[in-house]
Amino acid sequence: MEFRLGSLVERDFTNADLLVVSPAIPLSHPMLLAAQRAGVAVTTEIRLFIERCPATIVGVTGTKGKSTTTALLGQMLEQKYRTFIGGNLGGSLLGLLPQMCAADAVVLELSSYMLEHLRPMRWSPDVAVVTMIADDHLQWHGGAAAYHDAKKNIVRFQTKDDFAILSEENAICASFATDTHATVSRYGIEGRAPFLLRIAGRHNQLNAQAAFAAANCLGVTREEAQLGIAGFEGLPHRMQVVHEEAGVTWINDSIATIPEAAIAASQSFPQGKVIQIVGGHDKQLDWSTMCRELARGCKAVLTIGEIGPQLAARLRLTDTEVRVIECGDLQRAVRAAKSMAAEGDFVLLSTGTASYDQFSNFEQRGEAFADMAKQP
């Protein structure tokens, strides 16, 4: 066996028996195209698992909310089934296949990348859950329409015996009903009893309703669902309380890499009490609605990163009274927040875009924020 690191040699791809690729590799990658021309089979870890999994599979996708929904759903299903959680959340489940049987339940968080690679398999899960859909990963997919189309693979190949759980609040998600043969179940907040949650935000209540709609298709009662999630305190970097001092609460929502997520986070707290840090890598998205909502609802907005100046200018055009401070980087933003935060305020890292201009990923950005918040 030969290991080759740091370089791509075409013969390694064209002479292979099988390529197992990361789903983050675009299908248009020259080495994948060369392998396909040479007749080499191409697969992914998630496809290998799905092809061999004996259990009922529940798939969860969306632009935002899919990780929290996956976690909530797993805890609900554990009240009735032996449950395994994997895919884009957690580690690979391939090693656990020998432990699984037909009576088990598997919850897979599926990214748009995974779903695009799964398209040739013509597979969709027994139960598909779609959270809010907005625009993201446009460069990888080649545009919004292609991104949305990749997401539709989660329902596209379902049968009449399957279930599609779709939001009644998100128009793009709701439109997926025309792309599936499954029984469609709608979820929302209006007219439904709320779940008692330890995590803040209307969007998390919506995530819980989505999880229950799926769990209920598999026989989980509302009482069982509530019992399952009673102790759920959220996932890291998702509305995570990382520090509390002098009546000021510091919230790490670094996962908010699209404008809609930053708006939802901001609106989870009282108006005029949020000091929000926004900005980062320019993903070429529309930030106009985010700037309007933050200017209206925040005590102050602190901008950082590549698009910080652009956001600051847009915020000031939106509302001349809004308090905007161009901080440049996260350390200066945290210092500014400490200087102005008063008892009852929330300092919220919910940037509305990616971190790649100053950090390796959103996790590194969130961890840095948490560390800085705790420093005197």
Secondary structure, DSSP 8 states (H G I E B T S, - for coil): -----S---HHHHHS-SEEE--TTS-TT-HHHHHHHHTT-EEE-HHHHHHHH--SEEEEEE-SBSHHHHHHHHHHHHTTTS-EEEEETSSS-SGGGGGG--TT-EEEEE--HHHHHHHGGGT---SEEEE-B-----HHHHTSHHHHHHHHHHHHHT--TTSEEEEESS-HHHHHGGGG--SEEEEE-STTS-----SS-SHHHHHHHHHHHHHHHHTT--HHHHHHHHTT----TTSSEEEEEETTEEEEE-TT--SHHHHHHHHTTS-TT-EEEEE--S------HHHHHHHHHH-SEEEEESTTHHHHHHHHHHH-TT--EEEEESHHHHHHHHHHH--TT-EEEE--SS--TTTSSSHHHHHHHHHHHHH--
